[in-house]
Amino acid sequence: MKLQKLTFLLGCLLALLAAVPAAAQDAPPPLTYTVRPGDALPALAARFGTDTATVARLNSLQDPRRIYPGQRLIFPANSHPAYAWRPLAAGETLSSLARRAGMPWEDLARANTLLNPDTLLVGQSLYLPPLAPAQVTLAVSPEPRLLTALRQGLPYWRVLDLNPRPAYAGDLLTLPTDAPATPALPYPVTALNVSPQPVARGNTVILALTTAVTSSCEVIYLEGVAPCYARDAASWTALVAIPPLATPGRHTVTLQLQTDAGPVVLPVPLQVTRGRYDYERIDLPPSRQSLLDPQLSQNERVKIAQLRTLRTPERLWEYPFRRPIEASVTSYFGSRRSYGAGFTSYHDGTDFQGETGAPVLAPASGVVVLAEPLVVRGNAILIDHGWGLVSGYWHLSRIDVTVGQQVAPGDRIGALGNTGMSTGPHLHWELWVNGNAVSALQWVTNFAPELQQ
Ligand SMILES: [Zn+2]
């Protein structure tokens, strides 16, 4: 009886969706686009699946090289054979469609001449490129949250609360812990959270899972392996560092569980975005050029490499981190850098500008594992925070801690300076996750609420 009711409701909904766009499908209007700074006609024509000559003719352009920002151009409506009219389903938003289409939502808004993408109506006809197919991954199917709630036997508001955005193919659905495990989650996994999703290159992704039985796990991703740390007998957290030079796009990380019943493998989809990176040229004063000697930096690198890969099983840190200094950022993590020839490297830390002697504070609890002067990094401190998190502080004028000392958030560890390979007083703050440099500033934001204890 219950099932019949549901089928009836669904039938009504589908009939409604099918009825609305029928009229619009007969005569699709031409697509209008407002030229933005930097646009060139050949690229625009290609994006709309047509050619420069057609667009020039359609818009009576004398010289196709001369288009200007703010100009409205018309493109043939059916120029892109892959584009098609499609009704908006319940729970879909322009951004969720754009992510499935792999393009900015602004382009979809423009192609559909939408002034306000927030006022879309269910059943409204949209002219859309091919969308990512409905992948069956984890607990995921591209279904409205209302259907999820019905299928799971949950109150609708609980599903809405936990999922501010509608789920689409490749996304992960968050369900209350007392909800029945979704059929797509293999036993013994009962819940899995991935934050943030999507993730920008150079950031950390947190995988938090609960299992029905005691097990162990690790995460295989890109070229690395991240261990799972136990929160309790049935809850696990893995920290995955996405390299700043990783290829943006759809990736899969593999969760491998070991249970008494044997191994369980769970592929987790991960959307990696490009992120924003600056380009910087560094000019060292001649007196410090000798510090670029590869042999000198090599000795130091080996020393740091041994300590940054520490994987202490206890979690010592609080979340989120606090800033190590109250000062403005002058260079962000991941900025592409050139020391004279080519942008071959990237900045592996965050630089804060300040005056020599300004106090540098511990961002979270941990144990000091290095506190000594180095040639390239100057006066340096390394703190092991546990769970594979290690932070570094370079170019200090003073070191106020010793190896083995325990620090709490806000404890003074040293003072800002200009020692080592540095072109002015600043603090270089570095953070590693399982030995991989990541953006430390991400850790002062609450990007994964499940990390709060
Ligand atoms: Zn730096």
Residues whose N, C-alpha, C, O or C-beta is under 5 A from the ligand:
A	BS01	ZN	G349 T350 D351 H428
